[in-house]
């Protein structure tokens, strides 16, 4: 069975282990390669690969969940900034500060330059 991607390793390794076990039964003695490679070692490797695949899958799912949470937080910040900007413009239009208000970026702006510039300006007080 060929290796076609990370998730194909366990099934391929299972086939190797099964073949090796069958071969040991036919030989009547355990086959050991290079003085250390045996079916027990392959079984240990299989468990490690499966563990790593599970960890990776869990990390990918967690990252997707964090992305969703981040999008909700971005929407909250955008809503707040739109209200803040509108309030400042209507109630304090005479202040020079109002001319420098920065419109909030779109949620779809991602973590890229638009959000980064906006956040830097917020932290520096140059909104």
C-alpha positions as CSV (number, residue, x, y, z in Angstrom):
1,X,0.0,0.0,0.0
2,X,1.6,3.3,-1.1
3,X,2.2,6.3,1.1
4,X,0.0,9.1,-0.3
5,X,0.1,11.5,2.7
6,X,0.4,11.7,6.4
7,X,-2.9,9.9,7.1
8,X,-1.8,6.9,5.0
9,X,1.1,6.0,7.2
10,X,-0.9,4.1,9.9
11,X,-2.6,1.8,7.4
12,X,0.6,1.2,5.5
13,X,2.5,0.5,8.8
14,X,-0.4,-1.9,9.8
15,X,0.1,-3.8,6.6
16,X,3.9,-4.1,7.2
17,X,3.3,-5.2,10.8
18,X,0.7,-7.8,9.7
19,X,3.1,-9.1,6.9
20,X,6.0,-9.2,9.4
21,X,3.8,-11.1,11.9
22,X,2.7,-13.6,9.2
23,X,6.4,-14.0,8.2
24,X,7.5,-14.6,11.8
25,X,4.8,-17.4,12.1
26,X,6.0,-19.0,8.8
27,X,9.7,-18.8,9.8
28,X,9.0,-20.0,13.3
29,X,11.3,-17.4,14.8
30,X,11.0,-13.6,15.0
31,X,12.7,-11.8,12.1
32,X,15.1,-9.0,13.3
33,X,16.7,-6.6,10.8
34,X,19.9,-4.7,11.5
35,X,20.0,-6.3,15.0
36,X,17.2,-4.0,16.3
37,X,14.4,-3.7,13.8
38,X,11.5,-6.1,14.7
39,X,7.8,-6.1,14.7
40,X,7.6,-4.7,18.2
41,X,9.6,-1.7,17.2
42,X,7.3,-1.1,14.2
43,X,4.3,-1.4,16.5
44,X,5.9,1.3,18.8
45,X,6.5,3.5,15.8
46,X,2.9,3.0,14.6
47,X,1.7,4.2,18.1
48,X,3.9,7.2,17.9
49,X,2.7,8.1,14.4
50,X,-0.9,7.7,15.4
51,X,-0.3,9.9,18.4
52,X,1.4,12.6,16.3
53,X,-1.4,12.5,13.8
54,X,-4.0,12.9,16.6
55,X,-2.1,15.8,18.1
56,X,-1.8,17.5,14.7
57,X,-5.5,17.1,14.0
58,X,-6.4,18.5,17.4
59,X,-4.1,21.5,16.8
60,X,-5.6,22.2,13.4
61,X,-9.1,22.1,14.9
62,X,-8.1,24.3,17.8
63,X,-6.6,26.8,15.4
64,X,-9.8,26.9,13.3
65,X,-11.8,27.5,16.5
66,X,-9.4,30.3,17.6
67,X,-9.8,31.8,14.1
68,X,-13.6,31.8,14.6
69,X,-13.3,33.4,18.1
70,X,-10.9,36.0,16.6
71,X,-13.4,36.9,13.9
72,X,-16.1,37.4,16.6
73,X,-13.7,39.7,18.5
74,X,-12.9,41.6,15.4
75,X,-16.6,42.2,14.7
76,X,-17.0,43.5,18.3
77,X,-14.0,45.9,17.8
78,X,-15.4,47.1,14.5
79,X,-18.9,47.7,16.0
80,X,-17.4,49.6,18.9
81,X,-15.1,51.7,16.7
82,X,-18.0,52.6,14.3
83,X,-20.1,53.8,17.2
84,X,-17.1,55.6,18.8
85,X,-16.3,57.3,15.6
86,X,-19.9,58.3,14.9
87,X,-20.3,59.6,18.5
88,X,-17.0,61.6,18.3
89,X,-18.0,63.1,14.9
90,X,-21.5,64.1,16.1
91,X,-20.7,65.3,19.6
92,X,-17.2,66.7,19.2
93,X,-16.8,67.7,15.6
94,X,-14.9,70.8,16.6
95,X,-11.9,68.8,18.0
96,X,-8.9,68.3,15.7
97,X,-8.8,64.7,17.0
98,X,-12.0,63.9,15.1
99,X,-10.3,64.7,11.7
100,X,-7.7,62.0,12.5
101,X,-10.1,59.2,13.4
102,X,-9.2,56.0,11.6
103,X,-12.0,53.9,10.1
104,X,-12.0,50.3,11.3
105,X,-10.7,47.6,8.9
106,X,-13.0,45.0,7.6
107,X,-13.3,41.6,9.4
108,X,-11.9,39.9,6.2
109,X,-8.8,42.0,6.4
110,X,-7.3,39.1,8.4
111,X,-4.2,39.4,10.5
112,X,-2.4,41.3,7.7
113,X,-1.4,44.9,7.2
114,X,-4.7,46.6,7.6
115,X,-5.4,45.2,11.1
116,X,-1.8,45.5,12.1
117,X,-1.7,49.2,11.2
118,X,-5.0,49.8,12.9
119,X,-3.9,48.1,16.1
120,X,-0.5,49.9,16.2
121,X,-2.3,53.2,15.8
122,X,-4.7,52.3,18.7
123,X,-1.8,51.3,21.0
124,X,0.2,54.4,20.2
125,X,-2.8,56.7,20.8
126,X,-2.6,58.1,17.2
127,X,-6.2,57.2,16.3
